[in-house]
Amino acid sequence: MFEVAYETTFCATHRLTEDGRPIEPVHGHDWRVEAVAAGETLDRIGVVLDFEHLKKVLGEVASRFHYRDFNEHAAFAGQSPSAEAVARYFFKEVRNGLGEEGRLLRRVRVWEAPGCSATYAE
């Protein structure tokens, strides 16, 4: 099995909520996100997935939140933007953005800070 990964960073704020009410103050993180794709075989040019394609898609998703507040994004309306929820959102958006190659996406991991991460996989 071959695995390839690409990661990027962005700055964003969030606060956890419960039943739509804040349970902590708004605070920011230098988020790091990694998308991992895997496959048993290599394509005609000898890769599982072109890094540039993964970079473009992951970068586009991350750019939606750069210098923004997760709580104000429609994707998190009525949902607490925990690291786990952010990881799930990125997984689904990256998978969709990769088109047919989305089947190769194995997991997405996000870090709020060094040593604090959440992973989502299907």
Backbone bond lengths (Angstrom), bond angles and torsions (degrees), N, CA, C in turn:
res aa  C-N    CA-C-N  psi(-1)  N-CA   C-N-CA  omega(-1)  CA-C   N-CA-C  phi
1 M - - - 1.454 - - 1.523 108.82 -
2 F 1.312 115.72 130.94 1.462 121.81 175.50 1.526 108.68 -99.95
3 E 1.326 116.58 142.61 1.460 121.95 173.26 1.517 109.31 -127.80
4 V 1.315 115.64 140.56 1.460 121.47 172.39 1.522 107.04 -128.88
5 A 1.316 115.52 149.06 1.463 119.92 -178.99 1.518 109.56 -140.12
6 Y 1.312 114.07 150.22 1.459 120.46 172.49 1.517 106.50 -137.16
7 E 1.333 115.94 141.57 1.456 118.99 176.76 1.517 110.44 -132.78
8 T 1.319 113.99 155.58 1.457 121.60 178.01 1.519 108.36 -145.35
9 T 1.313 116.07 171.87 1.459 121.08 179.89 1.525 109.86 -129.86
10 F 1.303 115.28 157.61 1.460 122.06 174.82 1.526 107.96 -159.58
11 C 1.311 116.01 159.50 1.467 122.10 178.93 1.521 108.37 -107.43
12 A 1.332 116.52 130.60 1.461 120.39 178.85 1.521 109.65 -155.24
13 T 1.324 114.75 159.15 1.457 120.78 176.88 1.520 109.89 -109.56
14 H 1.331 114.50 162.85 1.461 121.20 173.54 1.520 108.62 -165.63
15 R 1.304 115.06 171.24 1.458 121.43 168.73 1.514 106.40 -150.45
16 L 1.293 116.26 143.08 1.455 120.59 178.35 1.522 109.11 -76.63
17 T 1.329 114.94 147.79 1.458 121.24 179.90 1.523 109.43 -130.94
18 E 1.321 114.82 158.28 1.461 121.09 174.59 1.517 106.97 -136.11
19 D 1.313 116.55 123.69 1.468 121.59 -176.04 1.528 111.27 53.11
20 G 1.335 116.32 37.40 1.449 121.97 177.44 1.517 115.37 79.99
21 R 1.326 116.89 -0.80 1.467 120.70 179.88 1.521 109.78 -105.42
22 P 1.333 117.38 138.77 1.471 120.12 178.10 1.527 111.16 -63.19
23 I 1.316 116.19 139.54 1.467 120.26 175.23 1.527 111.26 -116.88
24 E 1.320 115.81 3.53 1.461 121.16 175.86 1.521 107.84 -158.40
25 P 1.338 116.95 160.70 1.466 118.78 178.38 1.534 111.62 -70.97
26 V 1.316 115.12 157.35 1.466 120.01 172.98 1.524 107.71 -62.02
27 H 1.318 115.78 134.80 1.465 120.75 178.42 1.525 108.73 -148.10
28 G 1.315 115.67 158.27 1.455 120.87 -175.86 1.511 113.19 -108.88
29 H 1.307 113.76 159.23 1.462 122.25 176.36 1.523 109.01 -139.06
30 D 1.309 115.33 153.61 1.460 122.05 164.76 1.523 104.57 -93.31
31 W 1.319 115.88 90.68 1.460 122.28 -175.35 1.527 110.22 -72.50
32 R 1.311 115.25 146.13 1.464 122.51 172.27 1.521 106.15 -125.64
33 V 1.310 117.56 135.77 1.461 120.75 -179.45 1.524 109.27 -133.55
34 E 1.326 114.85 136.92 1.465 122.06 -179.71 1.524 108.88 -126.05
35 A 1.320 115.92 132.66 1.462 122.19 174.17 1.524 107.85 -112.58
36 V 1.324 115.87 131.62 1.468 121.85 -178.05 1.525 109.24 -118.61
37 A 1.327 115.72 127.07 1.463 122.59 175.97 1.524 108.08 -115.46
38 A 1.320 116.20 152.24 1.463 119.90 -178.54 1.522 110.24 -146.41
39 G 1.324 114.53 153.74 1.451 120.54 177.35 1.515 111.17 -161.99
40 E 1.303 114.95 155.07 1.470 121.83 179.46 1.523 111.55 -79.12
41 T 1.327 115.57 -26.32 1.464 119.44 -174.99 1.525 110.45 -126.55
42 L 1.312 114.58 163.66 1.458 121.59 176.84 1.524 108.76 -104.08
43 D 1.325 116.58 151.74 1.462 119.59 -179.51 1.530 110.87 -79.98
44 R 1.321 117.13 -169.41 1.464 122.12 -174.98 1.518 113.87 -63.97
45 I 1.346 118.15 -20.51 1.472 119.75 177.21 1.531 111.87 -104.07
46 G 1.333 116.07 7.60 1.458 120.12 173.47 1.516 116.11 87.33
47 V 1.343 117.53 24.99 1.464 120.44 179.20 1.527 110.56 -128.19
48 V 1.327 115.61 155.86 1.468 121.05 173.06 1.522 108.82 -72.95
49 L 1.336 114.79 -48.58 1.457 122.93 -178.82 1.519 107.15 -154.27
50 D 1.303 116.80 133.55 1.461 121.39 -179.60 1.530 109.85 -62.69
51 F 1.337 116.90 123.64 1.464 121.49 178.85 1.523 111.49 -54.20
52 E 1.324 117.15 -38.75 1.464 120.27 -177.86 1.525 111.65 -63.44
53 H 1.319 116.81 -36.84 1.468 120.27 177.78 1.527 109.73 -67.19
54 L 1.319 117.11 -47.09 1.462 121.36 178.73 1.526 110.41 -62.33
55 K 1.324 116.62 -42.59 1.469 121.82 178.74 1.531 110.77 -59.99
56 K 1.319 116.86 -45.84 1.465 121.34 -178.65 1.523 110.97 -61.79
57 V 1.317 116.67 -47.97 1.464 120.66 -176.52 1.528 111.03 -68.11
58 L 1.319 117.59 -48.28 1.464 120.33 -179.96 1.528 110.41 -62.67
59 G 1.321 116.89 -40.87 1.459 120.98 178.56 1.516 112.81 -63.00
60 E 1.330 116.48 -38.27 1.465 120.44 178.82 1.522 110.41 -64.99
61 V 1.316 117.11 -43.13 1.467 119.98 179.58 1.528 109.97 -65.71
62 A 1.320 117.60 -45.30 1.468 120.97 179.82 1.522 111.41 -61.88
63 S 1.324 117.46 -35.64 1.471 120.65 -177.58 1.528 112.17 -64.72
64 R 1.324 117.76 -21.39 1.466 120.88 177.75 1.527 111.87 -64.38
65 F 1.331 116.20 -22.44 1.459 120.52 -174.04 1.523 114.01 -115.32
66 H 1.324 118.13 -8.72 1.466 120.77 -175.57 1.529 109.97 -59.71
67 Y 1.323 115.71 123.41 1.473 123.94 -177.41 1.525 112.30 59.85
68 R 1.323 116.08 34.44 1.466 121.22 178.18 1.527 109.44 -130.18
69 D 1.321 114.52 174.71 1.469 122.07 179.31 1.532 108.47 -107.10
70 F 1.322 116.76 123.05 1.469 120.40 178.79 1.525 111.38 -55.85
71 N 1.330 117.13 -37.89 1.463 120.61 -176.95 1.524 112.44 -62.46
72 E 1.305 118.07 -23.11 1.461 121.48 -178.13 1.525 112.97 -92.31
73 H 1.314 117.80 -1.93 1.468 121.80 -179.80 1.531 109.27 -87.96
74 A 1.303 116.54 137.43 1.468 121.90 -177.76 1.529 112.94 -55.35
75 A 1.316 117.67 -31.39 1.468 120.68 -178.52 1.524 112.23 -63.94
76 F 1.321 117.20 -21.63 1.461 120.63 -178.16 1.525 112.51 -111.15
77 A 1.318 117.03 15.89 1.467 120.85 176.21 1.527 108.30 -63.21
78 G 1.306 116.51 125.21 1.461 120.69 179.45 1.510 114.22 74.82
79 Q 1.315 117.44 12.01 1.467 121.47 -177.77 1.519 108.94 -137.55
80 S 1.301 116.39 137.48 1.458 121.04 176.83 1.528 109.07 -73.00
81 P 1.331 118.39 124.52 1.467 120.49 -178.02 1.534 112.55 -82.15
82 S 1.308 114.81 65.23 1.467 120.85 175.75 1.525 109.40 -70.32
83 A 1.307 116.54 166.63 1.471 120.03 176.50 1.528 110.11 -58.56
84 E 1.329 116.76 -36.43 1.463 120.59 179.24 1.529 110.92 -63.93
85 A 1.339 116.32 -44.36 1.465 120.42 179.44 1.527 111.11 -66.72
86 V 1.317 116.91 -36.87 1.464 121.04 177.63 1.530 109.82 -64.76
87 A 1.335 117.11 -42.87 1.467 120.78 178.74 1.529 110.75 -61.00
88 R 1.334 116.66 -43.41 1.471 120.11 179.05 1.531 110.83 -63.49
89 Y 1.335 117.08 -44.70 1.463 121.06 178.88 1.528 110.25 -58.13
90 F 1.335 117.05 -49.14 1.463 120.42 -179.59 1.528 110.58 -61.10
91 F 1.325 118.23 -42.54 1.464 120.84 -179.86 1.528 110.08 -56.80
92 K 1.317 116.23 -52.47 1.463 119.91 -176.07 1.530 111.94 -64.51
93 E 1.319 117.42 -40.87 1.458 120.83 -179.40 1.531 112.17 -70.11
94 V 1.323 117.14 -40.44 1.470 119.93 177.97 1.523 109.57 -66.67
95 R 1.332 117.13 -44.72 1.469 120.03 178.81 1.522 110.37 -57.28
96 N 1.325 117.60 -46.50 1.470 120.66 179.10 1.523 111.26 -64.72
97 G 1.321 117.14 -40.37 1.457 121.67 -178.88 1.519 113.86 -66.62
98 L 1.322 116.53 -25.75 1.466 120.63 179.89 1.527 112.26 -79.10
99 G 1.316 117.33 -8.10 1.460 120.03 -179.76 1.519 111.08 64.51
100 E 1.334 116.09 -134.51 1.467 121.16 -178.70 1.527 111.81 -57.96
101 E 1.324 116.93 -32.78 1.466 120.52 -179.30 1.529 112.59 -74.91
102 G 1.324 117.52 -5.64 1.457 121.18 177.11 1.516 113.00 -58.20
103 R 1.335 116.34 -25.19 1.472 120.19 178.15 1.522 112.01 -63.22
104 L 1.336 116.87 -19.02 1.465 121.43 -179.09 1.528 112.92 -83.63
105 L 1.333 117.55 -14.99 1.463 120.23 -177.77 1.523 109.82 -68.53
106 R 1.323 116.35 126.52 1.461 121.12 -177.89 1.519 113.13 -102.43
107 R 1.334 116.70 -40.73 1.460 119.33 -177.76 1.521 110.28 -163.46
108 V 1.311 113.95 159.60 1.459 122.43 172.24 1.522 107.01 -128.95
109 R 1.310 114.94 134.49 1.462 121.32 178.99 1.519 108.03 -123.11
110 V 1.334 116.15 133.96 1.463 121.00 176.22 1.521 109.22 -121.58
111 W 1.313 114.51 142.98 1.462 122.19 175.41 1.518 107.72 -115.03
112 E 1.331 116.80 128.12 1.466 120.97 170.84 1.520 109.28 -79.33
113 A 1.310 114.61 -34.64 1.465 122.43 -177.76 1.523 106.80 -158.11
114 P 1.324 118.14 163.08 1.464 119.16 177.32 1.535 110.61 -53.98
115 G 1.318 115.27 128.89 1.458 120.65 178.95 1.515 115.15 87.09
116 C 1.333 118.93 -5.54 1.474 123.04 -178.64 1.523 109.17 -122.24
117 S 1.324 116.93 102.18 1.464 119.45 -177.21 1.521 111.33 -136.55
118 A 1.326 114.63 162.40 1.460 122.86 174.13 1.521 107.19 -137.66
119 T 1.320 116.02 143.76 1.465 122.31 -178.36 1.519 109.51 -123.64
120 Y 1.337 115.92 142.02 1.455 121.34 173.64 1.524 108.28 -127.63
121 A 1.331 115.62 135.93 1.467 122.28 178.24 1.525 108.40 -145.39
122 E 1.313 115.59 154.96 1.472 121.22 174.01 1.503 108.86 -126.19
